[in-house]
């Protein structure tokens, strides 16, 4: 089997029947100490993100369902749910683990923020985790784009992992998500401040991720994947062209590698040492808004305000995990021209619902259309598969969105009325 086929086989190694497709969520959060300093990521004389991580893992030892915990490069704590069918099952686990975090924060005088972008500090004012792979990433991203260090240390987001039942469905789902990412990035935009000042109408987390590394970020269409048919084959070829950030040697040690991911994987293949783990390591070094592992991961949304963390997951679940709705939304986005999509991706840099979108509809109109489809999909999925309906997670968010508008802009309005500095406001 050639390398491209091997990569495809890993991506497609977790196919699930339609009724058994599951969802997983990853949610990141930024913590400060009582003086509004970012807590250090590495162990020190102050309570650190490493200490927080260790305590969170220990506190769930008696919980029936175990979450996954990890630290992002600047000390952002990431909670990762197990894959389950019902958003309510995941929410129960999240509420339980959030209670653990609140318990620790109260004891240690910590404060967490629910913004998707660090509001006060510059990247070099933030501790970098002492892991070799992140040191190599940090070094690379100083050369590949304007905002790589911002992405690593200063952003938090929601990632949604979704099962697929076939190669054709995986390609269709990825295409739909790639088309709709700019819409979702505006709908869930929650980055009201940066550098201690209001961010205005800039969709900053989206901008930062797009300006980190042109070879591995952005939309799938930016890398030649413009239609669903054959998308996975193109994706498998694409990742081979991307420069490696790091590799693991025979002893499992992380080290630098000056060639492409494809060169490394081919070396292993020729030596008959290539494993699925090596391929997954390569797949995890791609940071497009929509990417493949052995599930589809959608990562283009900001972390929403506290209490609404599950809204993006409900949005994508309704659109993609009910076959009739999946076909309905696919039949819409496939009419969008390449120029429509390019313009939509560019307009997503600005938080303005009145901007023109495809087919002579505004972005605000498209949000309404797509969210109605998502709610319909959640209803159908619940009835078809006897799964507890997750529409409340999206409906609750939309009620606030329709009342207040985009969270990023609403927070700035409240801040302006307060007369306080950003630090005082936080």
Buried (B, 14 or more C-beta within 10 A) or exposed (E): EEBBEBBBBBBBEEBBEBEEBBBBBBBBBBBBBEEBEBBBBBEEEEBBBBBBBEBBBEBBEEEEBEBEBEBBBBBBBBBBBBBBBBBBBBBBBBEBBBEBBEEBBEEBEBBBBBBBBBBBBBBEEBBBBEBEBBBBBBEBBEEBBEBBBBBBBBBBBBBBBBBBBEBEBBBBBBBBBBBBBBBBBBBBBBBBBBEEEBBEBBBBBBBBBBBBBEBBBBBBBBBEBBEBEEBBBBBBBBBBBBBBBBBBEEEEEBEBBEEBBBBBBBBBBEEEEBEEEBBBBBBEBBBBBBBBBBBBBBBBBBBBBEEBBBBBBBBBBBBBBBBEBBEBBBEBBEEBEEEBBEBBBEBBBBBBBEBBBBEEEBBBBBBBBBBEBBBBBBBBBBEEBEBEBBBBBBBBBBEBBEEEBBBBBBBBEEBEEEEEEBEEBB
